[in-house]
Amino acid sequence: MKRFSKVLAPMLAVLMLVSVLAVPSFAAEGADDPYAPLKEGTGYVAIGDSFTRGYGAGDNWHDEIYLNDDYGNFECRNVGGSYPNRIAEAFGLFAPDDIRDTSAKLWPVAHDAVSVAYMLDLLGIDDGFRDDEFTYQDKPMLSRYATDLRYFGDPLSYTIDGQSTYGETGEIMSIRELLKNASLITLGVGQTDVVYKAQIFGLNTLDLSDTASLPAGIANIVSLLYKYFDYWKDAYPLLLDFIKETNPDARVVLVGTMNPIKDATITDDVLLPIGNALNIIFDLMNAYSKRCALKYGYMFVDISDVETPSTATQMSIGHILSIEDSIEYALIAHPTQKGYAQIAERIITAVQRDLEKDASSGLNKVKIFFAELLDWFKFAVLRIAHLFGISAK
């Protein structure tokens, strides 16, 4: 009996040690690549407009961004410095330049001026939100949409003339297939739907030399912002519904919007803070996106304070409208390279936290399992000791 008692005590000590060490060693086995879940299926699909594509994001952005406008320019997956490119690098996602490489884990389906309606048409969702006012009236947009049909068209996609392609599919991969198998999706649509249209049909028509007409012009811009906000607000959930129904397990990040001229005055002499006065519509857009994120169980990333050329240099609207170079003018409405880095950092942090939350949840289940198993063993050993009348001490 004494001999058995001498054996029993070490057995219990070993069991207690195993209970402490078993779970950490188990967790370490799966920690070799914490970003492995993001590489499953088609990997990372980045949907959006010029913010997502990376207008002004890197030193060679202009050459890189327009590669995807015309069919046949296949070296168009990456724009250096864009937030999808930065995210892919941070998570170790395979991102060759050639868009035909289907083993890639970064798929940017993004162009400047892409709207929700654009994406709904590409997915072939019959919704009544066809954007004839803008997308199909602009020559460059027609070219981009035609290219996306060639690359990613689905049997249900709508052609430029509003007809279904009836069976023709994308030469590279169907947009539905991309989204159905994506592990990570970032969705950045809304800036074009609301802000860019108000800029084209309102801001660009302002006559700053006619001060008497400025109040009416500003009121018209505000009216357009609300009009386009209502349109986007009704169409946006259709895209979210599709993603949720098609791929309920994807990690989805809803990227907010920002006021690129929030610090701008009307002119250098007329210091009325027109930029700040427009914040309300951006606040409404971000609040709505947050509500959608909660409803669908998605992440939301706020980009309202990232750096833009206008906010960095305190430009006035008068100065912005006086810029004659079209590229320099367009850059004002986009983040600086630092701003793109800020967006990427916030998305990366959000996804990392989501991964850690999942890992923690799974680890807790493992801990419970091992704790219950070890409790059973300890009870069995103590029971045997009791049967033999031996103390565990």
N, C-alpha and C positions, 0 to 999 in steps of 0.2 A: 504493500500500500504506500509506504513511504517513497518507494521508487516511482510509483505512478504519480504521486504528488509532485515529485521533483520534475517529472515530465510535463505535468499539466501547467505549471506556472510558466515555463518557457513558451508553451503553446499559446497561452493567452497573451503573453507579451508580444509574440510574433503577430498574432491577429490584430492587436491594437496598432502595431507598427504598420501593417499592411493597410489598415483602415485610413491611416494618415497619408501613406505614400501612393496608394493604388490610383486614386483619381488624378492627381497631378501628372503621373506618368502616362495615364491614358490620354489626358488633354494634350500633352506634349507631342504625342504621335500625330495628331491632326493639325498641329500648329506650324508645320513646315511651310505651308503657303496659305496665309490667312485670307488671300484674295482668290483662292481656287473657286469659290462659288460664283464669282463674277465671270469666270472663263467658260462656264458651261453653255452649251447650245451656241447661239450666234453671238454671245457675249454682250457687248455694250452697244446699244443703238441710241444715237443722239439725234433727236428730232428738233428742228427749230429754224429760225430765220438767220439773218446775218450775224446776230449775237452768237449763235451757236456755230455758224460756219467760221467766224473769226475775223470779221472785217476790221483790219487795223491791228490784229493780234501779234503779228511777228514782222520780222524785217522783210520777208518775201511774200507777205500776205496777198498782195495784189495779183501776183502771178499765180499763186497757189489757189486762191479762192475762185478764180474764174475758169480754172481747168474743168470744173464740173458743170459749166454752163452749156457746152456743146457736146453732143454725142461723139465719142471716139477719143476724147482726152481721158484715158483711163488712169493716169497717174494723179488721181484727185482725191485720195482718201483723207489726206492730212493737210491741215493748215498749221504751220508752226506757231505755237503760242496760243492757239485757240483753247478754250477750256476742255473740249472733248479730247484734244491731243494731250493736254497736260494730265487729264484724268487717266487716260490710257497708259501714259508713262508711269504715273504713280502706282497704278495697280498691276503693272506688268502685263498689259493686254497687247497681244500681237497686232500691230497696225502697219502693215506694208502700205506703200503708196498706191499700188495697183488695186483699183476698186474691183477687179475681176477675181482677186484672190479670196475665195470663199472660206478659207481657213482662218481668216482674220477675226479678231475679237473687238474691233472698233468699226462701227458702221454709221458715219455721219450722213443722215438724210436731212440736209440743211442747205438753204440758199438764202441770199438776201431777199427780203420781202415775201417769204413763205408765210402764209396765213393758216388758220385752222381750216378754212374752207378748202385750201390747196391740199392739205393732208387728207381731209375727208374724201375729196375727189380721187386722190391717188389710191385710197383704200377701197373706193367703190361704194361708199356709204351713201345711200339715197336719202338725203336729209333736207333738201330745200335750202341749203346754205351755199349754193354755188356762187362764187365771187366774180360775177361778170363785170362788176363796176371797175375792178382793178386787175385781177390776175390775168384775165383773158383779153384785156385791152392793151396790155403792155408787151411790146415786142420781146424784150429780154426775158420776161416772165414766161412767155409762150415757149421760148427756146429751152428754158430750164425745165419746164413741166414736160415738154416733149422728151428731153433727155432722161428725166426720172422715169417716164413711162418705159423707155427703152431699157433702163437699168433695173428698175424695181416694180414695173407694172404688174398688176394682179389681174386674173380673169375678170374681176368685177370692177376694175378701175374705169374711170370715165375719161374719154379722150377730150381733146381740146374743143371739139364741136359738140360736146355734151353727150356723146353716145358711148355705150359700154364697148370695151374692146372685144367682148364675146370670145374669150378663150385664149387670146394672146397674153403671154406672160413675160415678165422681165427676163432679159437675157442673162442677168447675173443672179438675181434672187427676187422672189416676190416680196413686196413690202409686208404682206400679211405673214409670210414665212419668217421674215426677220423679227417681227414683233412677237410672234407666237413662241419663238424659241429664245428670246433675249433673256439674259440674266439681270441686266441693268438697263434701265431706260431713263434718259433725261428728256424732259419735255419743256421746251422754251418757245412757245407760240403765244402771241398776244400783242407784242410790241408793234408788229406790222398791222394787225387787225384794228388796233385802236389809234396808236400814236402816229404811225407812218402815214396812214390815210388822212388823219387830221392835218398832218404837216403838208401833204400834197394839195389837199383841197381847201385848206384854210390858211396855215401859216405862210405858205409860199405865195399867197395872193395878197398879203398885207402890203400896203403902200405906206411905208414909214414916213414919207415926206408929207403925207396928208394927215396931220395930227388930229383933225376933226373926225376922221373916219376910223381912227384907231380903236375907240371903245366898241364900235359896231363890229370891227374886224376881230377883236379879241372875243367878243360875245359869240361870234360865229364859230371860232375855234373851239370854245368850250362846248357849244351845242353839238358840234361834230364829234367831239370826244365822247360825250354821253351817248350819242347815237351809235357810234361804233362799239362802245363798251357794251351796250345792251345786245348788240349783234354777237359779239365775241362770247358774252356770258351765256347765251343760249346755245351756241355751237360747241363750245369747249367741252361740256360734259359728254357729248356724243363721242368724242375722241377718247375720253377717259373710260367711258362705258365699254368701248371696243377693246381697249387694252386690258381692262379688268376681266372681261368675259373671255378674251382670247388667251391671256396669260396671267392668271390670278396669282402666280407665285413670283412674278418678276419684282425686283426692287425698283421702284419708280420714284424719281425725283422731279417735282414740279418746280421749275426755275421761275422765280418771280420776275417782276419788271422794274424799270427804274425811269426816273425823270432825268434825262441827260442834260437838261438846261435848268435844273432846279434853282441855281444861284444867279440866273441871268436877269438883267434888267432890260427894259425896252430898248433904250439906246444908252450910250455913255453919258448923255446929258439928262435924259428922262429916266430917273432911277426907280420907276415903278417896278417892283419885283414880279414881273409877269411869270417868270419861271416858277417861283414859289407858289404863285396863285394856281398853277396847274397841278400841284401835288395831290389835290383831292382825288383826281381821277386815277392816279397811280396808286394811291392808298386804297381806293375801292378795288382795283384790280388785284392787288396783293392780298387784301382781306378775303376776296372771293377765292383766290387760289389756295389760301390757307384753309378755308372751309372745305374746299374740294379735297385737299390733302387729308383732312380729318375724316371726311366721309368715305373716301376710297382706301384709307389706310396707307397713304403715300407720304413721302417726305416732302417738305417744303423748304426751299432755300431762298432767303431774302437777299436781293442784290441792290436794294434801293440806294445804298450809300457807296457803291463802288466808284472808283475814280473815272471820270470822263474828261476829255480836253476842255470842255466848257466849265466844269466844276473846278478843275485844277487851275484855270487861269482867269476865272470870273468874267467870261465873255458876256457881252450884251447881245440881245437879239439883232440889233442893228448891225453889229460887227459880224455876226454869223451870216446874215443875209447878204452882206457885202462881199463875202468870199466868192470869188469867181471860179476858182478851180473846183470842179464837181467832186473830185475825190476828197479834197481837203474839207469841203463842205459836209460831205456825208460822214466823215470821220468824227465830226463834232457830236453826232448822235450815238456814238458807240463808246464802249470803255476804252481806256488807254491800255497799253500792254500790262501795266500794273493792275488795272481794273480786271482784265481777264484772269490774271493770276489770283486775284482776290476771289473771283467767282469759282474758279477751279478748287481753290483751297477750301471753300465753304462746302462745296459738293462732296469733296473727298472726305472731309470731316464727318458730314452727315452719313455717308455710306459706311465709313469705318465704325461709327457708333451703332448703325443698324446691324452690321456684321457682328460686333461685339455683343449686342443684345441677343442675337440668335445663338452665338456661341455660349453665352452665359445661360440661356434657357436650356440648351442641350446639355451643358455641363451640370446644371442642377439636376436634370433627370438622371444622369449617370451617377452623380453623387448619391441620390436617393436610392438607386438600384444597389450600389455597392454597400451603402450603409445598411440597407435591409438584409442583404446577403451576409454581411459580416455579423450583424446582430443574430442572424439565424445560427451561424457557426458558433458564435460565443455561447448562445443558449444551449446548443447541442453539447458543447464541451462541459459546460457547467452542469448540465443534466447528467451526463455520464459520471462526472465527479460526485454528484449527489448520490447516484445509485451505488457507487462504491464507498460512500461515506467519507469522501476525501474533501478537505477544505481546499479552495482555490488559492488561498494565501500561501 
